[in-house]
Amino acid sequence: MKAIALPLPRLLRATLGGDVERRVFPVLAVSFTYSASFSTFWVYVGVYAVKGLNWPASRVGLLFLFCAPTAAVANYLSGRLSDRIGRKQLIVASFVLSSFNVLVLALLGHRAGIAFALIVVQGVIGAPAYSLDRIIVADLVPEEERRERGYATLRVATNLGAFAGPPLAALLIYVGGWTSFLLGLSLLGAVGAYLTTTFLPTTGGAAVCGHTDSGSFATVVRDRPFVLLLLSTVLAFTDYCGFEAVLPVIAVTAYALSPSSWGLLVVISPLLVVLLQLRLTRISARIPTAERLALAILLMGLPFLVLTVSGSVAAIGIVIALFMVGEMIWMPSSQAVAAQLAPPEARGTYFGALAAMTGPAWTLAPFIALELRAHAGVASVWILFAAVAVAGSVAGIAAVKSIVARPLRNY
């Protein structure tokens, strides 16, 4: 057995391109399971609403309009509550309640009002399992110089889940329809609850941290560097929404790309993260923090300008590749900066506020971009996302440069 087991760490390093942060292994199992289950639910929920529930497009749009802000608030409250009572039990409750929720959806989804409410509720009860993993990485890896590797390792696991989840969901739908899909997700949620209970260490909570004051929203907004980081994050997430929600719509309508071709282009994204994330994190660590954060955000937005010249498959492929490089650098870098800024006793509150920035982006970016397309043309959309990236990079530099009392390394 030893002869077989010994080469495995070397094989893992060779495949992923670097050493993984072993202390976050329990978090990886939880994050992989959530990504393969309830993240996959959100990938399919629009199709499920249209094909499985026969909803009109207008109702689906209204659904997303309700889901994004409520989930954003839940992300913030999950983080703040975890500072008071701990992270682990919130994640367990999130998995259990999510499993029950989709089970009820499988039984009562034919009633439009109930289905609408259950899907909105899923964004709320799923928030702890979605958002608290990155806080636990900061809890388990106190050394600043190793946190980025921890976050990069976490992203490898979540993207493995993102790569495995949709094909599994497609198989379940093919075999047993939408009910089978929902029952499968419910089962995976139960597995997530078991893994969390069994392997995840207890972190956070006033009793664990030894603090009675876990911070508040007022504490967050008084922290000028962190407020600038929040601004940078919401702008970067706006470009992320441009990639996730706007680009596919325009690609299949304005550029006549078939849905199957788009699917083939997008499926490479999680594979790129698995194969390149640790390599890029190691290489980009040589760049000072402020410049690295700015470069990453620029790579997420400026490549859209290529589409003002050509909407060919090759041009879209170039945009996707450059965007993914930027996103792979941005995500662990911004999370490491947040971990550096957040006081241990208020870490959940800080990261909750950071996770809440997805709400405004998902609520407004697709709506504004598609309205702009209707009134000013496709090129104006890509110019908008490029301008947002420039603003986001400026805010990111300002966030890092304004840190005086708690300086970051390499800035």
N, C-alpha and C positions, 0 to 999 in steps of 0.2 A: 504493500500500500504506500509506503514512504517513497518508493521509487516513482510511483505514479503521481503522488501528491506534490512532491517538491517542485517540479517544473511549472505548476499552475500559476504561482505568483509571477514568474517570469513571462509566461504566456499572456497573462492578463496585462502586464505592463507593456508588452510588445503590441498587443491588440489595441489598447486604449491610448498608448503613447505617453505613459507616465505612471508614477506611483499614485495609487488611490489613498485617500485619507481613511485609515482603518477605523478610527473612532466613530465615524458616521455610518458604519455598516448597518446598525439597527434602523437608522433613519431611512437608508436606501430601500430596505424591504417594504417599509410602510409607504414611501413615496412611489415606488414602482407599482404597488398594488392600487393606490389611489389613481395613478395616471392610467393604468390599464382598465380601470372600472369607471369611476365617476367622471374623470376627464373625458373618457370615451363617450359617456352619456351626453356631454355637451357638444362633442363633435357631431353626434347623430341627432341631437334633439330637434333641429330644424327639419331634417328629412323625416323624422318620426312624426312630427306635427303635421306635415303636409301629406305624407304617404300613409302613415299609420292611423292618424286621427282625421284625415281629410279636412284640415283647416285651410282657410284661404290665406294667401300671403300677407294680407293686412293684419290678420290676427297673430301670425308668427312675428311680424315686426313689432307689434304691441307687446308680445311676450318678452322679447329681448329688451325692449325699453323698460319693462318692469324688473327684469332679472338683474341687469347690470348694476343699478344703484343700490338695490337691496343687498346684493352679494358684497358690494364694496363696503357698506356699513357693517355687515356681518364679519368681514375680514378684520376690520379695525377692532370691533368689540371682542372678537375671538382672541386677538393678541393681548388686548388690555386685560381680559378676564384671566388669561393664562399667567399673567404676572401675579395674580392674586391666588389662584388655586392650582396652578401647575399646567403643563402642556399635555401630559399623557392622557389623563382622564377625559379631556376635551376631545382629543383625537379619537379615543375609543367611542365616546358618545356620538361623534360625528359619523363614524362608520356604521354604527348600529342604527342610528336614526335614518341615515341615507338608505341603508338596505331595506328598512321597513317602508320608507317613503316610496321607493321605486316598486316595491312589492304591491303596495296599495295602488300605485299608478297602473300596474299591470292588470289589476282587478277592476278598477273604476275609471280607467282612461277614456272610455267611450263617452263619459259625461264631460262635456267641454269645460264647464266652469270648474269642476273638480280637478281635471287634468291641468288646466291653466294654473290653478293655485298650487298644486303639488309640484309643478316644475319650478315655479317661483320660489317655493319653500326649499327646494333642493339646493338652490344657490346659497340659502342662508345656513341650513344645517350642514352643508358640505364644507363651509368655510374653514373650520378648524383643521380638518384633514388636508385641505388644500394649502393652507398658509402657514401652519405652525412648524412644518418641517425645517424651514430655513432659519427659524428662531432657535430650534434645537441644535442646529449645526453651530451657531455662535455659542450656545451653552456648552457644547462638548469640546469645542476647539478654541480655547482661550487665546492661543498665540495668534497675533495679527498676521504674521507672515505665512501661516498655514491655512488661514480661513478661506482664502480664495481657492485653494486646492480642494478644501472641503465642499465649497459651493459648486465647483466644477464637477466633483465626483457625484454630488446630488443630481446635477443636471444630466449626467450620463444615465443614471437610474430612471429619472422621470421620462427621458426620451426613449429609453428601452421600453418603458410602459406605453408610451405614445405610439411606438412602432408596433407593439404586440397587440394593443387593445382593439384598434379598428378592424384588423383582419379577423380577430376572434369574434367581434361583434357581427361582422358580415356573415361569418359562418353560422352563428346562432340565428340570425335573421333568415338565412337561406334554409336552415333545417326546420325551424319552428316558428318563424314569423316574429313579429314585434314582441309578443308575450315572452317568447324564449329569450329574446335579447334582454328584456327587463329582469327576468328571473335570473339570468346569468350574471348580470351586474349585481343583483342583490346577494347572490352567493359569494361573489368576489368581495363585496363589502364585508360580509361575515368573516372571510379570510383576513381582510385588513384589520378588523377588530381583534382577531386572535393574535396576529403578528404583533400588533401594537401592545397588547396586554402582556405577551410573552417576552418580547425582546427589547422594547423601547425603554430606556432608563427614565426615571422621574427627574424632571428638571423644571425650573420656574416655580412660581408660587412664593408668597411672602414668607411662609414658614421655611421653605428651602433656602431662599436667598438671604434670610435673616433681616428683612426690611419690612416695616409696616406700611410704608408709603410706596406704592408701585407706580407712581407717576400719573399723569393725566394728559388730556389733549392740550391743556394750557402749557404744560411742560414742553410738549412737542413744538408748538407754534412759537414759543420763545427761543427755540434753538435755531438761530439763523442759518448755520451751515446745513442743518437737516431740512429746513424749509426749502432752501435752494435745491437740495437733493430731491425733495418731493416734486418740485417744479420740473427738474430735469427728468425725473421718472415718468411723470404724466405725459410729458412731451415725447419721450422715447416710446412709451406705450401707445401713443397716438400713431406713431409710425408702425409699431407692431400690429396694430389693428388695420392699418393700411395694407400690410402684407397678408394678414390672416383673413380679412373680411372684404376689403375693397378690391385688391388685385384680382382675386378669382372671379368676381362679378364682371369686372371690365375685360378680363382676359377672354371669357367665354362669350361676351356680348360684342364688345367693340373690336376685338382682335380675332374673333371667329375661332378661338381655340376650343376644341371639344372637351367636354368634362373629363373624359378618360385620359386625354393628354395632360390636362391640368393635374389629375390625380397622380400620374406618373412623375410629373415634375416635383410635386409637393412631397411625395413619399421619401424623397432623398433627404429631406430636412432632418428627421430624427436620426437617420444613419450618419449624416455629417456630424451631428453633435456627438454621437457615440464614438466615432472614429477620430474626431479632431478636437473635441472640447479640451481634454487634458493637455494635448500638444499646444493648442493656441494659448491656453492659460499659462503654460510654462514659458512660452516664447514671449508673450506680451507682458509678462511680469518685469521685463527689462525696461519697459517704458514707464516713466513717472505716472503716478496715479491720475492726476488731473488730465494730462494729455491722453492717457489710455482711455479714460472715460469719454472724453470728447471725440476721439477717433472712432470709438465703437459706435456712438450715436450717429455720427456723420455717415458711417458705413451702412447704417440702417435706413437712412433717408435719401442721401444724394444719389445712390444708384437708380432710384426711380426716374431720374431725369433721362436715363437711357431710353425709356419708353416714350419720351416726347419725340424721339427720332425714329424708332422702330418698335413695332409690336409683334415681331417674329418670335417663334419658339426659342431661338437662340438668345434673343435679347431678354426675354422673360427668364430664361435659365441663368443668364449672367446676373440679373437683378436678384434672383433667389439666392445664388451662391454668395454674392457680396453681402446681402442682407444677413445671411446666416453667420458669416464671419463676424460681422459687427455685433450681432445678437449674442454670439458665444463669448465675445469679450466683454460686452456690456453687462450681462446678467450677473456673473460672479463678481465683477468689479464693483458694481453698484451695491450689491448685497454686502460685500466686505466693507465698503465705506459706511453703510448703515450700521453694521455690527460694531465698527470702531466708534461711531458717534453715540450709539445707544448706551445709556447707563445700564448695568446688569439688572437692577431692580425694575427698570422700565423697558426692558428689551422687547417684550411682547407688544407694548403700546407703540413703540417706535416702528417695529416691523408691521404691526397691524395698520398703521397709517400708510406705510409704504405699499402694502398690498391693496389698500383701498384706492390707490391711484389708478387701478385698472378700471374702476367704475366710470369716472368721467370720460376716459378714453374710449371704452367700448360703447358708451351711451352716445357720445357726440361725433366721434371720428367717422364712422360709416355714414351717418346721416348727413353731416356737412359735406363730406367728399362726394357722395352721390348726388346731392343737390347742386354742388358746384359743377359736377359733370353735366348735369341736365341744362344748366344755364350758361356755362362758359366753356364747355368742351373737356375732353379727356386730358389734354395736356395740362390744363390748369390744376387738375387733381395731383399730378406728379410734382408740379412746382410747389403746391401747398405742402406736401409731405417733405420735400427737400428743405423748404423754409423752416418747417417745424424741427427738423433735425439740426439745423444751424442754431436755432434758439435753444434747443435741448443741450447741445454741446457747450454753449456759452454758460448756461445755468449749471451744468456739471462742473466745469472749470471753476466757476465762482464758488460752488459748494466746497470743493476741496481747498481752494486757495484761501477761503475765509476761515479755515480752521486754525485757531491759534493755540488755545489751551490744550487741545487734544490733537496734535499733529499726526498726519498719516505718513507712513514711510514713503520715500521716493517722490515726494511732490515738490 
